[in-house]
Amino acid sequence: MDDLDSLFNVRGQVAVITGGAGVLCSAMAKGLAAAGAKIAVLDLAREAACKLADEIKAAGRTAVGLPCNVLDRPSVEAAAEAVLQAFGRVDVLVNGAGGNKPQATTSPDKRFFDLPADAVQWVFNLNFVGTLLPSQVFGRLMARQQSGVIINVSSMNAFRPLTRIPAYSAAKAAVSNFTQWLAVHMAQEYSPAIRVNAIAPGFFLTEQNRFLLTDADTGALTSRGQQIIGHTPQGRFGTPDDLVGTLLWLVSPGAGFVTGIVVPVDGGFSAYSGV
Ligand SMILES: NC(=O)c1ccc[n+]([C@@H]2O[C@H](COP(=O)([O-])OP(=O)(O)OC[C@H]3O[C@@H](n4cnc5c(N)ncnc54)[C@H](O)[C@@H]3O)[C@@H](O)[C@H]2O)c1
């Protein structure tokens, strides 16, 4: 192996990132852009998507911001059309849109028995259906091209569910399972050069979990937040940039024989039994 540079070269590749304006995915978008990829930031929040694309362009890279609701197929198709118009092809899809909500979370005054089905469905749809739909639309383009990389965003909850968040845990388990299914399907039915993997971030303090991990008034760690740090051998929450190296590896030619895996980026959380 002489040419190590080309192993991790993603220059000129077109990367679409759903939920791209969010905390974790905006770091992924900037990381891919810094590595020379052309970025399409897709987000329900149009202004935030355009703002991030402007920031990336201001840094001398290439990006476009587009409105997209990952739960609405015509919206995803319109975004795909716009990406094709802007860049002519799609090499990478990062299915980043996802999240949890308090209404689907148990607490002393909201028992499991009373969780509303519509809140559970909301969480399941956003994480699972919101991964499946863009995979259908952009996967079809990859099948035509006979190449491409899909990266899903799973979670620690997919390996073993965390307390209090049954819908989010089940939905992310479905995302991990779907990652394996789609990897096999794309390789067997369309092209072995279409790869599908997932990243499972450990614990990153963001808007979706701040209400569970820190006290709203004081900002101090809740006992849940303390428990998480106690179970993370590296002793800290992740920072969004911690995800970039793994992402670059998975999308680059260096991972050419890697498909159907879920990579934890978790400071050792999933390896630690607690004893
Ligand atoms: N924060 C964590 O610790 C953590 C851990 C594991 C996994 N994750 C996963 O990482 C991903 C990103 O999480 P984050 O913490 O950066 O969240 P975030 O809330 O900061 O970002 C999510 C983004 O998705 C967008 N979005 C929401 N609904 C959408 C829709 N229907 N269509 C298109 N875009 C939509 C939002 O506007 C937002 O910009 C999610 O899949 C999340 O479940 C987060």
The ligand as an SDF file (V2000), in Angstrom:
LIG
                    3D

 44 48  0  0  0  0  0  0  0  0999 V2000
  -27.1660   14.1700   21.0130 N   0  0  0  0  0  0  0  0  0  0  0  0
  -26.7930   12.9340   21.3280 C   0  0  0  0  0  0  0  0  0  0  0  0
  -26.1880   12.6650   22.3720 O   0  0  0  0  0  0  0  0  0  0  0  0
  -27.0690   11.8440   20.3560 C   0  0  0  0  0  0  0  0  0  0  0  0
  -26.6350   10.5610   20.6850 C   0  0  0  0  0  0  0  0  0  0  0  0
  -26.8860    9.5160   19.8040 C   0  0  0  0  0  0  0  0  0  0  0  0
  -27.5220    9.7710   18.6180 C   0  0  0  0  0  0  0  0  0  0  0  0
  -27.9490   11.0310   18.3140 N   0  0  0  0  0  0  0  0  0  0  0  0
  -28.6000   11.1920   17.0090 C   0  0  0  0  0  0  0  0  0  0  0  0
  -27.7960   12.0660   16.2360 O   0  0  0  0  0  0  0  0  0  0  0  0
  -28.6310   12.7480   15.2830 C   0  0  0  0  0  0  0  0  0  0  0  0
  -28.4400   14.2470   15.4020 C   0  0  0  0  0  0  0  0  0  0  0  0
  -28.7580   14.6050   16.7220 O   0  0  0  0  0  0  0  0  0  0  0  0
  -28.5210   16.0520   17.3580 P   0  0  0  0  0  0  0  0  0  0  0  0
  -28.3520   15.8350   18.8130 O   0  0  0  0  0  0  0  0  0  0  0  0
  -27.4810   16.7730   16.5910 O   0  0  0  0  0  0  0  0  0  0  0  0
  -29.9510   16.6820   17.1290 O   0  0  0  0  0  0  0  0  0  0  0  0
  -30.4170   18.1670   16.7540 P   0  0  0  0  0  0  0  0  0  0  0  0
  -31.7880   18.2640   17.3360 O   0  0  0  0  0  0  0  0  0  0  0  0
  -29.3830   19.1830   17.1020 O   0  0  0  0  0  0  0  0  0  0  0  0
  -30.5110   18.1050   15.1680 O   0  0  0  0  0  0  0  0  0  0  0  0
  -31.5370   17.4610   14.4940 C   0  0  0  0  0  0  0  0  0  0  0  0
  -31.7950   18.2580   13.2160 C   0  0  0  0  0  0  0  0  0  0  0  0
  -32.7860   17.5300   12.4840 O   0  0  0  0  0  0  0  0  0  0  0  0
  -33.7080   18.4700   11.9690 C   0  0  0  0  0  0  0  0  0  0  0  0
  -34.9960   17.7950   11.7500 N   0  0  0  0  0  0  0  0  0  0  0  0
  -35.9290   17.4770   12.6720 C   0  0  0  0  0  0  0  0  0  0  0  0
  -36.9820   16.9060   12.0690 N   0  0  0  0  0  0  0  0  0  0  0  0
  -36.7010   16.8460   10.7560 C   0  0  0  0  0  0  0  0  0  0  0  0
  -37.4000   16.3860    9.6240 C   0  0  0  0  0  0  0  0  0  0  0  0
  -38.6140   15.8260    9.7310 N   0  0  0  0  0  0  0  0  0  0  0  0
  -36.8230   16.4920    8.4070 N   0  0  0  0  0  0  0  0  0  0  0  0
  -35.5980   17.0580    8.2820 C   0  0  0  0  0  0  0  0  0  0  0  0
  -34.8810   17.5410    9.3090 N   0  0  0  0  0  0  0  0  0  0  0  0
  -35.4350   17.4270   10.5380 C   0  0  0  0  0  0  0  0  0  0  0  0
  -33.7970   19.5690   12.9990 C   0  0  0  0  0  0  0  0  0  0  0  0
  -34.2800   20.7820   12.4310 O   0  0  0  0  0  0  0  0  0  0  0  0
  -32.3570   19.6550   13.4720 C   0  0  0  0  0  0  0  0  0  0  0  0
  -31.6260   20.6100   12.7120 O   0  0  0  0  0  0  0  0  0  0  0  0
  -30.0560   12.2820   15.5830 C   0  0  0  0  0  0  0  0  0  0  0  0
  -30.3710   11.1980   14.7500 O   0  0  0  0  0  0  0  0  0  0  0  0
  -29.9620   11.8290   17.0150 C   0  0  0  0  0  0  0  0  0  0  0  0
  -30.9800   10.9220   17.3350 O   0  0  0  0  0  0  0  0  0  0  0  0
  -27.7270   12.0780   19.1530 C   0  0  0  0  0  0  0  0  0  0  0  0
  1  2  1  0
  2  3  2  0
  2  4  1  0
  4  5  1  0
  4 44  2  0
  5  6  2  0
  6  7  1  0
  7  8  2  0
  8  9  1  0
  8 44  1  0
  9 10  1  0
  9 42  1  0
 10 11  1  0
 11 12  1  0
 11 40  1  0
 12 13  1  0
 13 14  1  0
 14 15  2  0
 14 16  1  0
 14 17  1  0
 17 18  1  0
 18 19  2  0
 18 20  1  0
 18 21  1  0
 21 22  1  0
 22 23  1  0
 23 24  1  0
 23 38  1  0
 24 25  1  0
 25 26  1  0
 25 36  1  0
 26 27  1  0
 26 35  1  0
 27 28  2  0
 28 29  1  0
 29 30  1  0
 29 35  2  0
 30 31  1  0
 30 32  2  0
 32 33  1  0
 33 34  2  0
 34 35  1  0
 36 37  1  0
 36 38  1  0
 38 39  1  0
 40 41  1  0
 40 42  1  0
 42 43  1  0
M  CHG  2   8   1  16  -1
M  END
$$$$
